[in-house]
Amino acid sequence: MKIARLKITLDDVKPRVMRRVDVPFDIRLDRLHLVIQAAMGWTNSHLYEFRLGETGWGIPDRDFPGDDQDARKASLATLLTAYGKKKFDYIYDFGDCWEHTIAIEKIL
């Protein structure tokens, strides 16, 4: 099984807040959200979105169909192999808009 080492950095705060986590390379994005919640000390009480370019993955909203793709149906492996990027964004709490940069440091 491949493991991805991720560096999660909370953007635009001083002092810098950063965590490293190891996750299965094929982890679903909704599960990765839970890992990030635990690592960053968030409470999983707000909406979230993973963003890569113009594409977002999160919890689909029936009132706004087509806005985000379903995070339960996408994996880290699919996201990275389909887009070929090693960095993407994670946004938590759309009111306070806590933006994170997630970088793949290595595949083990």
C-alpha positions as CSV (number, residue, x, y, z in Angstrom):
1,M,0.0,0.0,0.0
2,K,1.3,3.5,-0.9
3,I,1.4,6.1,1.8
4,A,1.4,9.8,1.1
5,R,3.2,12.2,3.5
6,L,1.3,15.5,3.5
7,K,2.3,18.9,4.8
8,I,-0.7,20.9,5.9
9,T,-0.1,24.6,6.4
10,L,-2.7,27.1,7.7
11,D,-2.3,30.1,5.4
12,D,-2.1,33.7,6.5
13,V,-1.5,33.2,10.2
14,K,1.5,34.1,12.4
15,P,3.1,32.2,13.9
16,R,3.1,29.5,11.2
17,V,0.8,26.6,11.9
18,M,1.8,23.4,10.1
19,R,1.3,19.6,10.5
20,R,2.6,16.6,8.7
21,V,0.4,13.5,8.4
22,D,0.8,10.1,6.7
23,V,-2.3,8.8,4.9
24,P,-3.1,6.0,2.5
25,F,-2.5,7.3,-1.0
26,D,-6.0,6.2,-2.1
27,I,-7.8,7.8,0.9
28,R,-11.2,9.3,0.0
29,L,-11.4,13.1,0.3
30,D,-14.2,13.0,2.9
31,R,-11.9,10.8,5.0
32,L,-8.9,13.1,4.4
33,H,-11.1,16.0,5.7
34,L,-11.5,14.1,9.0
35,V,-7.7,13.5,9.2
36,I,-7.1,17.3,8.7
37,Q,-9.8,18.1,11.3
38,A,-8.0,15.9,13.9
39,A,-4.5,17.1,13.0
40,M,-5.4,20.8,13.1
41,G,-7.6,20.7,16.1
42,W,-10.8,21.8,14.3
43,T,-14.2,20.6,15.5
44,N,-15.7,19.3,12.2
45,S,-18.7,21.7,12.7
46,H,-18.5,23.7,9.4
47,L,-18.5,23.0,5.7
48,Y,-15.2,22.3,3.8
49,E,-13.9,22.2,0.3
50,F,-10.8,20.8,-1.4
51,R,-9.8,23.0,-4.3
52,L,-7.5,22.3,-7.2
53,G,-7.6,25.1,-9.8
54,E,-11.2,25.7,-10.7
55,T,-12.5,22.3,-9.4
56,G,-13.8,21.8,-5.9
57,W,-14.7,18.7,-3.8
58,G,-16.9,18.9,-0.8
59,I,-20.4,18.1,0.4
60,P,-22.8,18.5,-2.5
61,D,-25.6,21.0,-1.9
62,R,-29.0,20.1,-3.5
63,D,-29.8,23.8,-3.7
64,F,-26.7,24.6,-5.8
65,P,-26.1,21.5,-8.0
66,G,-22.9,21.4,-9.9
67,D,-20.9,23.7,-7.6
68,D,-18.7,21.0,-5.9
69,Q,-18.0,17.5,-6.8
70,D,-18.7,14.9,-4.1
71,A,-15.7,14.4,-1.8
72,R,-17.1,10.9,-0.9
73,K,-16.5,9.9,-4.6
74,A,-13.0,11.2,-5.1
75,S,-9.7,10.1,-3.6
76,L,-6.3,11.7,-3.1
77,A,-4.8,9.4,-5.7
78,T,-7.5,10.3,-8.3
79,L,-7.1,14.0,-7.6
80,L,-3.3,13.9,-8.0
81,T,-3.1,11.5,-10.9
82,A,-5.8,13.2,-12.9
83,Y,-4.5,16.7,-12.3
84,G,-0.8,16.0,-11.9
85,K,-0.3,18.5,-9.1
86,K,1.4,18.1,-5.8
87,K,-0.3,21.0,-4.0
88,F,-3.9,21.8,-3.5
89,D,-6.1,23.9,-1.1
90,Y,-8.4,22.9,1.7
91,I,-10.9,25.5,3.0
92,Y,-12.7,25.0,6.3
93,D,-15.5,27.1,7.7
94,F,-16.7,29.3,4.8
95,G,-17.6,32.1,7.2
96,D,-14.2,32.5,8.7
97,C,-12.5,30.9,5.6
98,W,-9.6,29.1,7.1
99,E,-7.5,28.3,4.1
100,H,-4.8,25.6,4.1
101,T,-2.2,24.6,1.6
102,I,-1.7,20.8,1.4
103,A,1.5,19.6,-0.3
104,I,2.5,16.1,-1.0
105,E,6.0,15.8,0.4
106,K,6.6,12.2,-0.6
107,I,5.0,8.8,-1.5
108,L,6.2,6.0,0.7
